[in-house]
Amino acid sequence: MLGVYADVPWSYAAGAGIALAAAHQLRLGRAGRHFALALLYGGLVFVPASLSVAAAYPEWATLQERASLPGGFLPGLGALELALLAAGFLLTRWAIAAGRTRWAVLQVLLPCLVMAVLLVHGWKRLISLDRAGYAHFPELRRVDDLRPLLAHAVTFLTSGLALTLLFTGALTVGALALIMGILHQFGLTDAGVREGPGLIRAGLAGVITIAGTLAVAALIGLLLQGVGPLGVLAVVPVLWLAIAARGGYASLLVADLALPPGREKT
């Protein structure tokens, strides 16, 4: 839905997200039906939506790298996405069963961050319909004259591609949110959790997570453009402490979403 390069980490995050939503059930070892549900979502919703966009708009889907897709590319991409979705589910399930709930949350957060960095760093290609559009992307010479850039963006937003992305994105994200919401609520009920996060609180946590991911991705994009990879490496320890370390954002999500408490020592 967001192009070949973004859909690959997204597929892993989707599988991990389904497993995380079923954390209370998976902690007891019941994985078969939830794994089957993840595969059904991937095979019937995610992969068809991703491949349909790539087949209809190959230049945009490959960030203008290819004018057309070679034979066997789409089946290979579909197989890769389904395999990554399965891997995301299984590794997250392993982390949950091992009592490493914080690491299970990271299976969702980190690939989403990778996807966001790809989108933010390649934003010019993202809003260019094809190679010709990207080649004529307007240069921003004056901050007070955004008309060329706005015209370029309007061309993209009023295109058939934008409508396709809106439809496939709504279908894919909507189905995933529905699956995760139901699994999480059932898990809270089975576990006897009386003080669950509720729909509004869980939605707010999702919005904050998305906004924070995009903000971090924008920072990484600026560092890549201004300093290069060394600048990104310099902030990795800070990001690790803020997101992944005990007491970081992943730990806050475990508590805020009433996920099973972990047994991590580090």
C-alpha positions, 0 to 999 in steps of 0.5 A: 500500500505504501510501496515495496520498501515500506510494505516489507517492514510493515508486514513484519509489524502487522504479524507482530501486532496481531500476536501482541494483541493476543498476548494474554491468550498466547502467554497460556500457549494457545497460538494455533488459531491466532497464527491462522488468523494472522496468516488469513489477514496476510493472505486475504488482505495485506498481501493482495492490497500491497501487490495490487498497488505495486502491479498498477503503479510500479514506478511509484511502488519502487520509488521510481527505481523501476518503470516495470516489474520483472516476471516473478517479482510480484509472487516473490514479493507476496511470499516475502511479505507473508513470510515476514508476517508469520515471522513477526507473529512467531517471534513476538509470540516467543517473546510473550511466552518467555515473559519478555513483553517489552521485547514483544512490543519492540517487535512492533515499534522497531519495524514501524520506525524503519518504515517511517524513516523510509517514508520520511527520507523519501518523501519527495519520491512518495508524492511523485507519481512517476519518474517524470514527476520526480524529475520535475519536483519543484525546488524550494528556493524561497520559504514564502513561495510554496505554490510549486510544491503545493501544486505538485502535492495537489497533483498527487492527491487528486490522482487515481493513485491517491484514491487507490492508496486511500481505499487499500490503506483503509481496508488494510489498517481498518481490518488490522485495527479490528482484529487487534482490538477484538483480540486484545479485549478478549484477552483482557476478559479472559485474564480477568483484567477489570481496569483495561485501557478502553477504546479511547485510551488505547486509541490515544496510545496509538495516536501518540505512538504514531506521532512519536514514530514520525517525529523520530523518523523526521529527526533521523531523516534530517541527520541522514541528510545533514550529517550522514549515517554517522549522525544517526549512529550517534543518537542510537544510544539515546533512542535505545534508552528512550524506547527500548530500555527498561522504563522506556516507552515500550515499558510504558505501553506494556502498562498502559495497554494492560499487557501481561507483565514481563519478567525481563531483568534488562 
